[in-house]
Structure formats: structure tokens, C-alpha cells
Amino acid sequence: MSKLFLTTDQENYNRYLNQIISYGEVYTTASKELVNLDVKGYKAENLINGGFLEKFHQYHKAEHAQPEWERLKISYLKYLYLKELNVEKLEALEAEHERIIGLEFKLYETNDSFFRMAENRASRDSSYQKALTFSPEKKVYKVFDFLSFKGNTAKVDIPKKPFEIHALNKAQIDLLQDVSDYVNASSKLGLEYRDVLKVVENYVKWKDGRPVGLSFDLKKIEFSYNQILNQRL
């Protein structure tokens, strides 16, 4: 592990993980819906290229051509009506598949969350322009770079590297240590929470517009790594 490695952005990783899991459910649901429509033999692994409706019609047109239906001399649409086969859900799943295969995920090799934020803010805040000069390569992924199936069992494999948070230089490592040392010394000297917070609030985690990354007893610090990565460049 790099000496500049700080932590892993687990929250952002989990967001991607849950998103890909939800996409996988489209294919397991399509498999179950085909069974509900009397079309058997298709698992999610057989459906990643779409064609849900094609598979449905291919099966039922073959059934419609069987002697017991052929002798009734009814249309294919009438056959579907008599069998009460409604494909609306399958159509919706096919449309979702078409959307999914067009999706792209652009991830920086490391510090993805920070560099995406820097991209968004650079035009308004010049301090982020310098940070972007340290940005690594950005890779483009598709859903099925992350998602695979065995039968109806989904496997999601998202690389962890883009979600690793690395300092951009040793000075930022020193900054983290300096802040920690200051808070620790302040605690030993009995300084007030509000006074210490004024000094370190730009380095700690914020939520709902206020700093929450420093505990009242000065024993715990949660850093805002997006802030740290924009310092001492």
C-alpha cells in the first residue's frame, strides 16, 4: 500500500455497489417474468444481451403453430389473449435493459470523489484548478464490466482502487498529523471545544452546513479528506 494511502471511501463505493445490484435485479426479474409467461429455460445469465420480448414471442409463436392451436384457426394475438399473456412488465424490463447498456461510469484511478468534485468546482474556485493537475487517468466502464451472472446469481465486482483516498504529497500527511497533534494538545491543556473547532473546522467533516467531525470531548476527529486534498499543493 502506498505511503500516501489514507483510507477508503466506503460510502461512495457502497453507492456504486447498490446501484449495480439494482441493475442486476432487472435480469433476474426478467427471468422470473418469462417463467410467469410460460417461457422456461432462461436464467439471468442468458438475458444480459436483452431480447426478452423476442424470446417470449419466439416461444409462443412456436406454441401457436402446434396442432392443437393450429386447428382452431385463431390469430396469434387471439392466442395470447386466450392464454392471458400480458407482456407489459416484460416490455418495461426490456426498456430498462436498453437504458442500462448505454450507461457509462467514468472513474479516476484513485481519489475519484475528490477529483470529480474538483472538476465541478474548478470554474468557480481557482484553488481546485491546481488540484486537478494531480489527477490520474480516468477510466470508462460499462455496467457489465462490474456485473456478471451464474444462473440467476449475480456477482458484482467493482474495483476498489478508484475509491481509495491517497494524499497528493507528504505535506498533506503532515497536515493530518499537525491537526491531530493540535487537537490532542488542546485536549490536554483543557481548551474549550468551540475555540479548538475554530482552528480546525476547515479540515474536519461537515454535515448539513456545519462541522461535525470533532467530538465535544476533543477525543475524536473525522477528517474531510476532500478539504485536506486541496491543501499544501
Kinemage of the C-alpha trace (Angstrom):
@kinemage 1
@onewidth
@group {chain A} dominant
@subgroup {mainchain}
@vectorlist {calphas} color= white
{ca met a 1} P 0.000 0.000 0.000
{ca ser a 2} L 1.260 3.464 -0.869
{ca lys a 3} L 2.667 5.554 1.982
{ca leu a 4} L 0.223 8.246 0.841
{ca phe a 5} L -2.822 5.974 1.296
{ca leu a 6} L -5.248 7.437 3.832
{ca thr a 7} L -8.480 5.455 3.777
{ca thr a 8} L -11.195 4.031 1.514
{ca asp a 9} L -14.310 5.984 0.583
{ca gln a 10} L -16.598 3.130 1.616
{ca glu a 11} L -19.764 5.214 1.396
{ca asn a 12} L -19.183 6.084 -2.250
{ca tyr a 13} L -18.128 2.520 -3.044
{ca asn a 14} L -21.328 1.196 -1.460
{ca arg a 15} L -23.376 3.638 -3.521
{ca tyr a 16} L -21.948 2.185 -6.727
{ca leu a 17} L -22.321 -1.348 -5.372
{ca asn a 18} L -26.005 -0.898 -4.567
{ca gln a 19} L -26.613 0.740 -7.932
{ca ile a 20} L -25.097 -2.179 -9.839
{ca ile a 21} L -27.016 -4.671 -7.666
{ca ser a 22} L -30.243 -2.891 -8.627
{ca tyr a 23} L -29.338 -3.213 -12.318
{ca gly a 24} L -28.723 -6.915 -11.830
{ca glu a 25} L -32.244 -7.309 -10.490
{ca val a 26} L -33.592 -6.329 -13.915
{ca tyr a 27} L -32.240 -9.574 -15.376
{ca thr a 28} L -33.293 -11.874 -12.534
{ca thr a 29} L -36.751 -10.284 -12.644
{ca ala a 30} L -36.907 -10.761 -16.425
{ca ser a 31} L -36.036 -14.437 -15.962
{ca lys a 32} L -38.857 -14.859 -13.438
{ca glu a 33} L -41.301 -12.917 -15.615
{ca leu a 34} L -40.582 -15.170 -18.594
{ca val a 35} L -41.419 -18.158 -16.383
{ca asn a 36} L -44.664 -16.413 -15.394
{ca leu a 37} L -45.391 -16.095 -19.115
{ca asp a 38} L -44.821 -19.834 -19.650
{ca val a 39} L -41.357 -19.349 -21.165
{ca lys a 40} L -38.930 -21.593 -19.317
{ca gly a 41} L -35.218 -22.201 -19.613
{ca tyr a 42} L -33.851 -18.651 -19.405
{ca lys a 43} L -31.753 -17.531 -16.465
{ca ala a 44} L -30.374 -14.052 -15.937
{ca glu a 45} L -27.055 -15.160 -17.469
{ca asn a 46} L -28.919 -15.823 -20.747
{ca leu a 47} L -30.556 -12.396 -20.770
{ca ile a 48} L -27.698 -9.901 -20.477
{ca asn a 49} L -27.945 -9.167 -24.206
{ca gly a 50} L -31.635 -8.341 -23.915
{ca gly a 51} L -34.184 -9.726 -26.353
{ca phe a 52} L -36.694 -10.542 -23.613
{ca leu a 53} L -39.693 -9.940 -25.884
{ca glu a 54} L -38.068 -11.769 -28.782
{ca lys a 55} L -37.595 -14.842 -26.613
{ca phe a 56} L -41.204 -14.597 -25.448
{ca his a 57} L -42.628 -14.343 -28.967
{ca gln a 58} L -40.281 -16.979 -30.360
{ca tyr a 59} L -41.552 -19.492 -27.822
{ca his a 60} L -45.239 -18.638 -28.111
{ca lys a 61} L -45.288 -18.437 -31.900
{ca ala a 62} L -43.922 -21.967 -31.883
{ca glu a 63} L -46.682 -22.966 -29.436
{ca his a 64} L -49.296 -21.204 -31.577
{ca ala a 65} L -48.144 -23.317 -34.528
{ca gln a 66} L -48.777 -26.590 -32.663
{ca pro a 67} L -51.662 -28.762 -33.998
{ca glu a 68} L -53.948 -28.186 -31.005
{ca trp a 69} L -53.865 -24.436 -31.649
{ca glu a 70} L -53.489 -24.616 -35.437
{ca arg a 71} L -56.793 -26.398 -35.854
{ca leu a 72} L -58.620 -23.591 -34.023
{ca lys a 73} L -57.645 -21.209 -36.842
{ca ile a 74} L -57.148 -18.246 -34.491
{ca ser a 75} L -54.673 -15.422 -34.815
{ca tyr a 76} L -51.539 -15.172 -32.727
{ca leu a 77} L -52.967 -12.137 -30.922
{ca lys a 78} L -56.112 -14.121 -30.121
{ca tyr a 79} L -53.920 -16.947 -28.821
{ca leu a 80} L -52.145 -14.528 -26.477
{ca tyr a 81} L -55.491 -13.145 -25.308
{ca leu a 82} L -56.911 -16.588 -24.579
{ca lys a 83} L -53.813 -17.541 -22.623
{ca glu a 84} L -53.983 -14.215 -20.728
{ca leu a 85} L -50.376 -13.369 -21.520
{ca asn a 86} L -49.650 -9.726 -20.735
{ca val a 87} L -46.185 -8.533 -21.767
{ca glu a 88} L -46.319 -5.009 -20.279
{ca lys a 89} L -43.922 -5.859 -17.447
{ca leu a 90} L -41.557 -7.609 -19.853
{ca glu a 91} L -41.639 -4.568 -22.145
{ca ala a 92} L -40.725 -2.303 -19.216
{ca leu a 93} L -37.841 -4.598 -18.262
{ca glu a 94} L -36.587 -4.601 -21.858
{ca ala a 95} L -36.669 -0.789 -21.898
{ca glu a 96} L -34.692 -0.736 -18.644
{ca his a 97} L -32.144 -3.108 -20.188
{ca glu a 98} L -31.705 -0.747 -23.144
{ca arg a 99} L -31.067 2.112 -20.723
{ca ile a 100} L -28.617 0.083 -18.661
{ca ile a 101} L -26.410 -0.989 -21.563
{ca gly a 102} L -25.984 2.651 -22.566
{ca leu a 103} L -24.680 3.748 -19.173
{ca glu a 104} L -21.074 4.739 -18.644
{ca phe a 105} L -19.162 5.100 -15.387
{ca lys a 106} L -16.112 7.351 -15.531
{ca leu a 107} L -13.851 6.785 -12.552
{ca tyr a 108} L -10.483 8.286 -11.700
{ca glu a 109} L -7.888 5.637 -10.856
{ca thr a 110} L -7.718 6.970 -7.270
{ca asn a 111} L -9.422 9.761 -5.295
{ca asp a 112} L -12.421 9.604 -7.617
{ca ser a 113} L -14.796 11.527 -5.367
{ca phe a 114} L -12.315 14.339 -4.776
{ca phe a 115} L -11.301 14.839 -8.384
{ca arg a 116} L -14.915 14.787 -9.591
{ca met a 117} L -15.708 17.459 -7.007
{ca ala a 118} L -12.653 19.436 -8.125
{ca glu a 119} L -13.871 19.238 -11.732
{ca asn a 120} L -17.226 20.688 -10.729
{ca arg a 121} L -15.764 23.488 -8.622
{ca ala a 122} L -12.693 24.474 -10.622
{ca ser a 123} L -14.575 27.003 -12.773
{ca arg a 124} L -15.812 28.799 -9.626
{ca asp a 125} L -12.880 28.220 -7.278
{ca ser a 126} L -9.383 28.504 -8.728
{ca ser a 127} L -7.874 26.612 -5.780
{ca tyr a 128} L -9.227 23.397 -7.291
{ca gln a 129} L -7.563 24.060 -10.636
{ca lys a 130} L -4.171 23.266 -9.140
{ca ala a 131} L -5.508 20.100 -7.534
{ca leu a 132} L -6.676 18.881 -10.926
{ca thr a 133} L -3.104 18.941 -12.203
{ca phe a 134} L -2.519 15.962 -9.890
{ca ser a 135} L -5.477 13.982 -11.248
{ca pro a 136} L -4.725 10.459 -12.507
{ca glu a 137} L -6.207 8.813 -15.585
{ca lys a 138} L -9.967 8.475 -15.786
{ca lys a 139} L -11.284 5.100 -16.974
{ca val a 140} L -14.659 4.410 -18.578
{ca tyr a 141} L -16.657 1.364 -17.503
{ca lys a 142} L -19.927 -0.221 -18.604
{ca val a 143} L -22.376 -1.998 -16.314
{ca phe a 144} L -21.216 -5.446 -17.419
{ca asp a 145} L -17.639 -4.573 -16.553
{ca phe a 146} L -18.929 -4.755 -12.973
{ca leu a 147} L -21.761 -7.272 -13.242
{ca ser a 148} L -21.852 -10.955 -14.189
{ca phe a 149} L -24.190 -13.888 -13.570
{ca lys a 150} L -24.060 -17.588 -12.966
{ca gly a 151} L -27.590 -18.770 -13.497
{ca asn a 152} L -29.697 -16.262 -11.606
{ca thr a 153} L -26.950 -15.441 -9.112
{ca ala a 154} L -25.391 -12.032 -9.641
{ca lys a 155} L -21.755 -11.260 -8.979
{ca val a 156} L -20.758 -7.610 -8.610
{ca asp a 157} L -17.059 -6.823 -8.879
{ca ile a 158} L -16.223 -3.115 -8.681
{ca pro a 159} L -12.538 -2.149 -8.442
{ca lys a 160} L -11.696 -0.669 -5.054
{ca lys a 161} L -8.801 1.456 -6.307
{ca pro a 162} L -10.878 4.453 -7.526
{ca phe a 163} L -12.408 4.684 -4.063
{ca glu a 164} L -9.082 4.728 -2.262
{ca ile a 165} L -8.154 8.130 -0.847
{ca his a 166} L -4.475 8.984 -1.211
{ca ala a 167} L -2.726 12.157 -0.116
{ca leu a 168} L -1.260 14.007 -3.088
{ca asn a 169} L 2.040 14.643 -1.307
{ca lys a 170} L 3.766 14.135 2.037
{ca ala a 171} L 2.871 17.678 3.134
{ca gln a 172} L -0.761 16.598 3.325
{ca ile a 173} L 0.205 13.650 5.524
{ca asp a 174} L 1.991 16.152 7.746
{ca leu a 175} L -1.115 18.361 7.793
{ca leu a 176} L -3.230 15.493 9.102
{ca gln a 177} L -0.663 14.853 11.813
{ca asp a 178} L -0.437 18.571 12.659
{ca val a 179} L -4.204 18.825 13.132
{ca ser a 180} L -4.278 15.640 15.228
{ca asp a 181} L -1.401 16.876 17.368
{ca tyr a 182} L -3.071 20.252 17.866
{ca val a 183} L -6.376 18.705 18.968
{ca asn a 184} L -4.586 16.267 21.269
{ca ala a 185} L -2.541 19.061 22.868
{ca ser a 186} L -5.643 21.247 23.214
{ca ser a 187} L -7.443 18.419 24.996
{ca lys a 188} L -4.544 18.013 27.464
{ca leu a 189} L -4.453 21.766 28.093
{ca gly a 190} L -8.195 21.851 28.751
{ca leu a 191} L -9.035 24.234 25.911
{ca glu a 192} L -12.675 24.827 25.018
{ca tyr a 193} L -14.262 22.840 22.182
{ca arg a 194} L -15.525 25.975 20.385
{ca asp a 195} L -12.057 27.535 20.375
{ca val a 196} L -10.393 24.422 19.001
{ca leu a 197} L -13.134 23.988 16.378
{ca lys a 198} L -12.489 27.487 15.011
{ca val a 199} L -8.925 26.426 14.192
{ca val a 200} L -9.650 23.007 12.647
{ca glu a 201} L -13.149 23.371 11.188
{ca asn a 202} L -11.812 23.633 7.632
{ca tyr a 203} L -10.222 20.198 7.963
{ca val a 204} L -12.986 18.166 9.608
{ca lys a 205} L -16.139 16.560 8.279
{ca trp a 206} L -19.220 18.748 7.721
{ca lys a 207} L -22.885 17.761 7.597
{ca asp a 208} L -25.955 19.894 6.920
{ca gly a 209} L -23.850 23.031 6.716
{ca arg a 210} L -21.990 22.641 9.997
{ca pro a 211} L -18.779 20.947 11.165
{ca val a 212} L -19.450 17.615 12.881
{ca gly a 213} L -16.049 15.949 12.613
{ca leu a 214} L -14.694 16.996 16.005
{ca ser a 215} L -16.133 15.416 19.145
{ca phe a 216} L -17.041 17.704 22.047
{ca asp a 217} L -14.516 15.975 24.294
{ca leu a 218} L -11.777 16.516 21.653
{ca lys a 219} L -11.074 12.766 21.612
{ca lys a 220} L -12.191 12.009 18.060
{ca ile a 221} L -11.554 13.635 14.682
{ca glu a 222} L -13.280 12.774 11.393
{ca phe a 223} L -11.375 14.479 8.628
{ca ser a 224} L -12.845 15.975 5.483
{ca tyr a 225} L -10.421 14.409 3.028
{ca asn a 226} L -11.818 16.496 0.185
{ca gln a 227} L -10.621 19.552 2.110
{ca ile a 228} L -7.274 18.012 3.017
{ca leu a 229} L -6.525 17.079 -0.610
{ca asn a 230} L -6.875 20.704 -1.637
{ca gln a 231} L -4.240 21.926 0.845
{ca arg a 232} L -0.445 22.307 0.696
{ca leu a 233} L -0.236 21.550 -3.029
